[in-house]
Amino acid sequence: MGPHLTGVTGLDVLFVGLGLYVCMYCYVNLRKGKCHSKKSLQGKTIIVTGANTGIGFETALGLAERRGRVILACRNPDKAEAARDKIVQLTGNSNVVCRQVDISVMSSIRKFVNVIKKEEERVDILINNAGVVTLEKIFTEEGLELTFATNHFGPFLLTNLLLDLIKKSSGRIVNIGSAASVIGKVDCDNLRAEKHFSQFQYHNSKTATLLFTKELARREPDVLVSCVHPGTVRTDVFRHMPTPVKFLVSTVFRMLTKSPAEGAQPVLFCALEDSVEPGGYYMDCRLYDHSLWVPKSAYDEGLAKKLWESTERILTDCG
Ligand SMILES: NC(=O)c1ccc[n+]([C@@H]2O[C@H](COP(=O)([O-])OP(=O)(O)OC[C@H]3O[C@@H](n4cnc5c(N)ncnc54)[C@H](OP(=O)(O)O)[C@@H]3O)[C@@H](O)[C@H]2O)c1
């Protein structure tokens, strides 16, 4: 049917498209949210994983501005040092240190925790930020699939090994999830991708992050644990995505995305604000639990318990 018969012209489509774009732009920008907390972190110790770039860097910067001792837990020492220099220069806070850890390698996490336990008397806040998006099936030397190793097993092990220290100071844990988890699924018999590898592995791993957050909150009432979706943020996280996706994010959809500093706001909110709820899922500095963005499985306590136990079993196998 031609344009004359339907009465719809190309110009109409363009106007509707533009209208939708403007609406989405207003929605994203009005809802962004900012962490207004002026809380001083003097005397507090904070660990941020993957702090050398992106959301992790901006989070570490925000915490250093509030005078905390900030440990940049990164896998690449040169990138970590460069980030440290920049943070010290921008904040004047020299109490920022780098410690090496590869979050996808469980033996590296164990070494890192040994160093922390030797050097630090307290850990007040742990930000599990490091994460990857991979579309390829890659296994680590320890036999874990890379996306789950980085986004689920690593944060799980790190958190559990640091739990005593964090509990001592009634601390907080902030897990970085993703709205991608809304279509994620967790199969506890396939956590090592032994049955199949899904192109939605990232989504699945972030559903695991949500389940882990909820179960940890149930098990550890003395620690304030929450999960954050930072928004769609212009960082290197898209580096392994197909070129058309990277192109769209950096051009057409650029105005609908957040800067890394904006993406760090909900993370800082969960690290600092008094109103944060145990086990809560936050976006745009607001509680988003039971919204359309949360998969129903996030509230499946049986699944969360099974995930916890399966994860523990696999980590025991890893040595
Ligand atoms: N950007 C978004 O739109 C978005 C949306 C939802 C959720 N997130 C989540 O936000 C978090 C931060 O991502 P980002 O957007 O800031 O991405 P990014 O710029 O790619 O930063 C990721 C950070 O994680 C580190 N990392 C990756 N694998 C690691 C490993 N095995 N060991 C130690 N560090 C590792 C990276 O270190 P290297 O520099 O050495 O690679 C980097 O510092 C991730 O958990 C991501 O899933 C991001």
The ligand as a Gaussian input file, in Angstrom:
#p B3LYP/6-31G(d) Opt

LIG

0 1
 N       28.339000       0.933000      30.731000
 C       27.097000       0.522000      30.842000
 O       26.204000       0.946000      30.084000
 C       26.720000      -0.456000      31.903000
 C       25.361000      -0.798000      32.056000
 C       24.992000      -1.686000      33.048000
 C       25.964000      -2.234000      33.876000
 N       27.290000      -1.905000      33.705000
 C       28.267000      -2.522000      34.611000
 O       29.058000      -1.520000      35.208000
 C       30.320000      -2.063000      35.593000
 C       31.443000      -1.160000      35.120000
 O       31.437000      -1.156000      33.708000
 P       31.888000       0.077000      32.814000
 O       30.723000       0.428000      31.967000
 O       32.538000       1.119000      33.625000
 O       32.912000      -0.689000      31.861000
 P       34.465000      -0.508000      31.550000
 O       34.753000       0.916000      31.226000
 O       34.750000      -1.562000      30.536000
 O       35.160000      -0.858000      32.935000
 C       35.200000      -2.165000      33.411000
 C       36.266000      -2.244000      34.477000
 O       36.307000      -3.590000      34.936000
 C       37.652000      -4.043000      34.851000
 N       37.744000      -5.480000      34.661000
 C       37.206000      -6.235000      33.678000
 N       37.559000      -7.515000      33.855000
 C       38.334000      -7.563000      34.966000
 C       39.012000      -8.590000      35.650000
 N       38.987000      -9.850000      35.215000
 N       39.714000      -8.282000      36.762000
 C       39.779000      -7.009000      37.203000
 N       39.171000      -5.979000      36.589000
 C       38.459000      -6.267000      35.475000
 C       38.239000      -3.297000      33.652000
 O       39.654000      -3.357000      33.705000
 P       40.557000      -3.168000      32.355000
 O       40.593000      -1.696000      32.092000
 O       41.871000      -3.743000      32.761000
 O       39.862000      -3.943000      31.268000
 C       37.664000      -1.925000      33.934000
 O       38.404000      -1.299000      34.939000
 C       30.353000      -3.469000      34.989000
 O       30.041000      -4.405000      35.988000
 C       29.268000      -3.434000      33.932000
 O       28.732000      -4.705000      33.674000
 C       27.668000      -1.031000      32.748000

